[in-house]
Structures are given as C-alpha cells and as structure tokens.
Amino acid sequence: GRHQGLDLVEEGRQPLHQTLSVNAEVVYDATRFARLASRAPGVIKRVYKSVGDAVQGGEVLASVDSSALGAAKATLLAAAATVRLWEKNHAREQDLWQRGVATEREALETETKVVECRIELARARQHLTNLGLSDSQVEQTLADEDASSLLALAAPFDGLVVERTATVGEVVDTTTTLLAVADTTKMWALLDLSQAQLPQVQAGQAVVLVIDGLRGESFAGRIVSINSEAEPRTRVIKARAEIDNPDGLLRANSFGR
C-alpha cells in the first residue's frame, strides 16, 4: 500500500532470456533422404517422376530393363521346377520301398536330391531378394511364372523428388544414382558455434531460423544434437537443429541465422 508517498511493489522474479545469433546452413534431414540406384545393371526403360514431384512410399519412380534380373528369375523358376520333379520322384521311391519293390538306399538318394534342390531354390530366392524384390514379389514371380527383366525403383517413403539424373535409354550399374527423394516437412539447420558459446547451448533449446533472401519469414525448431569436437580448420563446433518446414519454403543448401 501507500506509505509516505512511496509505492511499495512486491518483487517478482522475471526469467532472463538470452538469445544467441549464429550462422546456419539448411540441409535435408539425413534420416529422411535417399539416393536411389538400380539393384542390378541394366538400361533405363522409363522414368515416371521429375524434380519437385510429390511421391508416396512404395510408388514406382523408374524402371530398369535388367538382363541380370531376367536371368535370376529364370534360375528361380528352373529351381522350383526341379524341386517339384524330385519331390515327385521321392514320393514314388518311398511308395515302392514300402511295397518292397525298391531299396531303402534308392529312397534315401531321392530324399538327398530333394534337400539339395531346395537349397538351390533358397539360393535363387535370396538372389532376387538381393536385387530388391520383396518376399511377396518373389512368390508372385513363382505363381505367374514371370521371367520379365523389368526392375522397379520405388520411393522408400513419402516425400519429394529432389534430384533426377536418370534418362531413358541410359546404361546404368548399381553405383549410378538415378533419383533422390527427401521428406522436406522437417529440415536440419547446421549451426556454427564457437568454443565460448558452447556453455550456453544445449539439446532441446528452441531455435528461430531466419533465411537470407526470405524476408519476414522465420522457422521454428529445436536443437537435437551438438558435435563433440570442433572442425579442424575453422575451430567451429556444429550443432544440429530440427526445423519444421510444413509449407516447403525452406530449401536445402540455403544460409541464414
């Protein structure tokens, strides 16, 4: 209350907000970025998507005509046919042995042959799995007796096509990147910290990112990790922030603060 012309005010604690301004570079979230190559050498048959196109996980982006895939499917179908043949032979020998017409040794020999053929079939399956076919696609290949040589390149998750180097008719191997897909709804900002700033920064802190050239736009995020060592040449310590990018305005390789 009032006392001798003075206002007495209860002392309150105000939180002290410290802000730190540092340089930042925007990059794709490495956990949601994928460069796609063919699982087998071949020739690009079709490319269905271009840079900027939205894609869904599992959607086919390109197809490669691969003689290696055709050969692997043919091997699978032949192995499956051989297994069926020897299973029949074994059933017949078992029956003859039980009726006393064939010897036990003949029955055992056909059983060994069945086991060997099943191993070959498993190997042929594995080869197709290595070429990127799912178990259900391998089953479909067997059911349809499909020996086609077209290998589909599918998007690993929902996102945007951010790179495309593939052209129809190009000969490619397993090291050739054909397309890259990124989920751009969240991006990473790499922040440059000095040794002196390090004590003020920790994971979980809020970040507001302002990008050069995007006047009036700011992007919210949080620090997720801080490198344990400085970069040798610059002595800068990098912190990584995850930034929300719902409208897709943030672009990889742009700079800000």
C-alpha positions as CSV (number, residue, x, y, z in Angstrom):
1,G,0.0,0.0,0.0
2,R,0.9,3.7,0.2
3,H,3.4,4.8,2.8
4,Q,4.9,8.2,3.0
5,G,4.3,8.8,-0.7
6,L,6.1,5.7,-1.9
7,D,4.6,2.8,-3.9
8,L,5.6,-0.5,-2.4
9,V,5.7,-3.2,-5.1
10,E,6.2,-6.9,-4.5
11,E,9.5,-8.0,-6.0
12,G,8.9,-10.6,-8.7
13,R,11.4,-12.8,-10.5
14,Q,11.5,-12.3,-14.2
15,P,13.0,-15.1,-16.3
16,L,16.2,-13.9,-18.1
17,H,16.1,-14.6,-21.8
18,Q,19.4,-14.8,-23.5
19,T,19.5,-15.0,-27.3
20,L,22.4,-16.1,-29.4
21,S,22.7,-15.3,-33.1
22,V,24.8,-17.7,-35.2
23,N,25.3,-18.7,-38.8
24,A,23.2,-21.6,-40.1
25,E,23.1,-23.8,-43.2
26,V,19.9,-25.7,-44.2
27,V,20.3,-29.3,-45.3
28,Y,18.0,-32.3,-45.8
29,D,17.2,-34.4,-42.8
30,A,19.7,-37.3,-43.5
31,T,17.3,-39.8,-41.9
32,R,14.6,-38.9,-44.5
33,F,16.8,-38.5,-47.6
34,A,17.6,-41.3,-50.0
35,R,19.6,-41.5,-53.3
36,L,18.2,-44.4,-55.4
37,A,20.1,-46.6,-57.7
38,S,19.2,-49.8,-59.6
39,R,19.8,-53.0,-57.7
40,A,21.1,-54.6,-60.9
41,P,22.9,-53.3,-64.0
42,G,20.7,-52.6,-67.0
43,V,19.1,-49.9,-69.3
44,I,16.7,-47.3,-68.0
45,K,13.3,-48.1,-69.6
46,R,11.1,-45.4,-68.1
47,V,11.2,-42.5,-65.7
48,Y,7.9,-41.6,-64.2
49,K,8.8,-38.6,-61.9
50,S,10.7,-35.3,-62.2
51,V,12.3,-32.9,-59.7
52,G,9.6,-31.3,-57.5
53,D,7.1,-34.2,-57.9
54,A,5.5,-35.5,-54.7
55,V,5.7,-39.2,-54.3
56,Q,4.3,-41.8,-51.9
57,G,6.3,-44.6,-50.2
58,G,6.3,-47.6,-52.4
59,E,5.4,-45.7,-55.6
60,V,7.4,-46.7,-58.7
61,L,9.6,-43.8,-59.9
62,A,11.5,-45.5,-62.7
63,S,12.0,-48.9,-64.3
64,V,15.3,-50.6,-65.5
65,D,15.5,-53.4,-68.0
66,S,18.0,-55.7,-66.4
67,S,19.1,-59.0,-68.1
68,A,20.6,-59.9,-64.6
69,L,17.1,-59.8,-63.2
70,G,15.6,-61.9,-66.1
71,A,18.4,-64.5,-65.6
72,A,17.8,-64.6,-61.8
73,K,14.1,-65.1,-62.3
74,A,14.7,-67.9,-64.9
75,T,17.1,-69.6,-62.4
76,L,14.3,-69.3,-59.7
77,L,11.7,-70.9,-61.9
78,A,14.0,-73.7,-63.0
79,A,15.0,-74.4,-59.4
80,A,11.3,-74.5,-58.4
81,A,10.5,-77.0,-61.3
82,T,13.5,-79.2,-60.2
83,V,12.2,-79.3,-56.6
84,R,8.8,-80.4,-57.8
85,L,10.3,-83.1,-60.0
86,W,12.4,-84.6,-57.3
87,E,9.6,-84.3,-54.7
88,K,7.5,-86.5,-57.0
89,N,10.4,-88.9,-57.6
90,H,11.0,-89.2,-53.8
91,A,7.3,-89.8,-53.1
92,R,7.3,-92.6,-55.8
93,E,10.5,-94.2,-54.4
94,Q,9.1,-94.1,-50.8
95,D,6.0,-95.8,-52.1
96,L,8.0,-98.5,-53.9
97,W,10.2,-99.1,-50.9
98,Q,7.2,-99.5,-48.6
99,R,5.8,-102.1,-51.1
100,G,9.2,-103.8,-51.1
101,V,9.8,-103.1,-54.8
102,A,12.7,-100.5,-54.3
103,T,15.6,-100.4,-51.8
104,E,15.8,-98.1,-48.8
105,R,19.0,-96.7,-50.4
106,E,17.1,-95.6,-53.5
107,A,14.5,-93.8,-51.4
108,L,17.3,-92.1,-49.3
109,E,19.1,-91.0,-52.5
110,T,16.0,-89.2,-53.8
111,E,15.5,-87.6,-50.4
112,T,19.0,-86.2,-50.5
113,K,18.3,-84.9,-54.0
114,V,15.2,-83.1,-52.8
115,V,17.2,-81.4,-50.0
116,E,19.9,-80.3,-52.5
117,C,17.2,-78.8,-54.9
118,R,15.5,-77.0,-52.0
119,I,18.9,-75.4,-51.1
120,E,19.3,-74.2,-54.7
121,L,15.8,-72.8,-54.7
122,A,16.5,-70.9,-51.4
123,R,19.7,-69.5,-53.1
124,A,17.7,-68.4,-56.1
125,R,15.2,-66.7,-53.9
126,Q,17.9,-64.9,-52.0
127,H,19.5,-63.6,-55.2
128,L,16.1,-62.0,-56.1
129,T,15.8,-60.5,-52.6
130,N,19.3,-59.0,-53.1
131,L,18.1,-57.4,-56.3
132,G,15.3,-55.6,-54.3
133,L,12.3,-57.9,-54.7
134,S,10.1,-58.4,-51.7
135,D,9.1,-61.8,-50.5
136,S,5.6,-61.3,-51.9
137,Q,7.1,-60.3,-55.3
138,V,9.2,-63.5,-55.3
139,E,6.1,-65.5,-54.6
140,Q,4.3,-63.7,-57.4
141,T,7.1,-64.4,-59.8
142,L,6.7,-68.2,-58.9
143,A,2.9,-68.1,-59.2
144,D,2.8,-66.2,-62.5
145,E,6.0,-68.0,-63.8
146,D,7.1,-64.4,-64.6
147,A,10.6,-64.1,-66.1
148,S,10.4,-60.5,-67.1
149,S,13.5,-58.4,-66.7
150,L,12.0,-55.1,-65.6
151,L,13.3,-53.9,-62.2
152,A,11.1,-51.2,-60.5
153,L,12.7,-48.4,-58.5
154,A,10.3,-47.4,-55.7
155,A,10.2,-44.5,-53.3
156,P,11.3,-45.6,-49.8
157,F,9.0,-43.1,-48.1
158,D,6.6,-40.2,-48.7
159,G,8.4,-37.0,-50.0
160,L,9.5,-35.0,-53.0
161,V,11.9,-35.9,-55.8
162,V,14.8,-33.5,-55.2
163,E,17.3,-34.9,-57.8
164,R,16.9,-36.6,-61.1
165,T,19.8,-37.7,-63.3
166,A,18.1,-40.7,-65.0
167,T,17.5,-40.5,-68.7
168,V,15.6,-43.2,-70.7
169,G,18.0,-45.5,-72.7
170,E,21.0,-44.8,-70.4
171,V,23.1,-47.8,-69.4
172,V,23.4,-47.9,-65.6
173,D,25.1,-50.0,-62.9
174,T,24.4,-50.4,-59.2
175,T,26.5,-47.3,-58.3
176,T,24.6,-44.9,-60.6
177,T,22.2,-42.6,-58.7
178,L,19.1,-42.2,-60.7
179,L,16.9,-40.1,-58.4
180,A,16.9,-38.7,-54.9
181,V,13.9,-38.4,-52.6
182,A,13.6,-36.3,-49.5
183,D,10.9,-35.8,-46.9
184,T,11.0,-32.0,-46.7
185,T,8.4,-31.4,-44.0
186,K,11.3,-31.3,-41.5
187,M,14.8,-30.0,-42.4
188,W,18.0,-29.8,-40.5
189,A,19.8,-26.5,-39.8
190,L,23.6,-26.8,-39.0
191,L,24.6,-24.1,-36.6
192,D,28.1,-22.7,-36.2
193,L,29.1,-22.3,-32.6
194,S,32.3,-21.0,-31.1
195,Q,34.0,-22.6,-28.1
196,A,32.9,-19.6,-26.0
197,Q,29.2,-20.0,-27.0
198,L,29.2,-23.7,-26.2
199,P,28.3,-23.4,-22.4
200,Q,25.1,-21.5,-23.4
201,V,23.8,-24.1,-25.8
202,Q,22.2,-27.5,-25.1
203,A,19.9,-30.0,-26.8
204,G,16.2,-29.2,-26.5
205,Q,16.7,-25.4,-26.8
206,A,14.3,-23.5,-29.1
207,V,15.7,-22.1,-32.3
208,V,14.2,-19.5,-34.7
209,L,15.7,-19.6,-38.1
210,V,15.8,-16.6,-40.5
211,I,16.9,-17.3,-44.0
212,D,18.8,-14.8,-46.3
213,G,16.5,-13.7,-49.1
214,L,13.3,-14.9,-47.3
215,R,12.4,-11.6,-45.7
216,G,9.8,-11.7,-42.9
217,E,9.7,-15.5,-42.8
218,S,11.0,-17.3,-39.7
219,F,11.0,-21.0,-38.9
220,A,10.8,-22.7,-35.5
221,G,12.7,-25.7,-34.3
222,R,14.8,-27.3,-31.6
223,I,18.4,-28.2,-31.1
224,V,18.7,-32.0,-31.3
225,S,22.5,-32.5,-31.0
226,I,25.8,-30.8,-30.6
227,N,29.0,-32.2,-32.1
228,S,31.6,-33.4,-29.6
229,E,34.6,-31.9,-31.5
230,A,35.4,-28.8,-33.4
231,E,36.1,-28.8,-37.2
232,P,39.9,-28.9,-37.5
233,R,40.3,-25.9,-39.9
234,T,37.7,-23.4,-38.7
235,R,37.5,-24.5,-35.0
236,V,33.7,-24.2,-35.4
237,I,31.5,-26.6,-33.4
238,K,28.4,-27.7,-35.3
239,A,25.0,-28.0,-33.6
240,R,22.1,-29.6,-35.4
241,A,18.6,-28.3,-35.1
242,E,15.4,-29.9,-36.5
243,I,13.2,-27.2,-38.2
244,D,9.6,-27.5,-39.2
245,N,9.0,-26.8,-42.9
246,P,5.3,-27.5,-43.4
247,D,5.0,-25.2,-46.4
248,G,8.2,-26.3,-48.1
249,L,9.7,-22.8,-48.2
250,L,13.0,-23.9,-46.7
251,R,15.4,-25.2,-49.3
252,A,18.5,-27.3,-48.8
253,N,21.9,-25.6,-49.1
254,S,20.4,-22.1,-48.2
255,F,22.0,-20.0,-45.5
256,G,20.7,-17.8,-42.7
257,R,21.0,-17.1,-39.0
